[in-house]
Each structure stands twice: as structure tokens, then as C-alpha cells.
Amino acid sequence: MRCVIARFPFELTKSGVLETMKGVVPEPVSGPFVTIGRRDYPAKQVGAVVTRQDRRDFSADEVLRAMTRLGFTCGTRPAASARAAVTDHIRRTPDLLGTPPAA
């Protein structure tokens, strides 16, 4: 499939991406990601490995669009600070609701 990433055309195939990403250790994911095999990779890491371009030359959206068209699962994870805020809120819920009356 022909894709344009950072104004350069690439002929990408699903099997080619799988082969290219084989043996690549995924970086920690926060934000846009692509699931390749059973691993989640940051979209920018996938773009850099597949296109051999600097990560500053393309956007994560360009990579997500291309990988989605190839049939990979893509998504976005909230940043760690957003997850921590949700966890703190859940932990505080009993305090906000109060304790049940004694029977």
C-alpha cells in the first residue's frame, strides 16, 4: 500500500512492517500507540523504525493513519499524570461519601 509520511511516499505492507519491527524493544507508551504482534509501540517509534526518518519529521497521526489502513490496531493512552488523577479520585470516593452509619 502506498502511504505518504512526512511528504515522502512509502510502499508499506503489513508483513513488511511486522518483519521490520521484529526484535525491536518497545519504549514506554503514553499517547498514540500501534499494536504490532502482542506488543504496543509508541506511534513515533514505529514511524522512525519503518521509515528511517527522524521523529521530528512526521506526526503520530500520519503513522496512525498508515498503520490503521494496513490493519494494525491503533489507539491513544492517557498520560501517566491523568491516570494518577483518576486513581486518586477513586481512592478518595469513600471519604467523599462518608462512612455508613453504625447499626
ZIGI-V126992 format. One record per pair of residues at least 24 apart in sequence whose ideal C-beta (glycine too) atoms are under 8 Angstrom apart, sorted by the first residue. I is the first residue (numbers start at 1). J is the second residue. Records with the same first field share a line. If there is no record, write none. Layout:
BEGIN
I: J + J
END
This chain:
BEGIN
1: 66 + 69 + 70
3: 65 + 66 + 69
4: 62
5: 47 + 51 + 53 + 58 + 62 + 63 + 66
6: 51 + 53 + 57 + 58 + 62
8: 51 + 53
10: 50 + 51 + 66
12: 50 + 66 + 70
13: 70
14: 70 + 71 + 72
17: 46 + 50 + 67 + 70 + 72
20: 49 + 50
21: 46 + 49 + 50
24: 49
29: 77
30: 77 + 78 + 79 + 80
31: 60 + 76 + 77 + 79
32: 60 + 61 + 63 + 64 + 74 + 75 + 76
33: 74 + 75 + 76 + 77
34: 63 + 64 + 67 + 72 + 73 + 74
35: 72 + 73 + 74 + 75
36: 72
43: 67 + 74
END
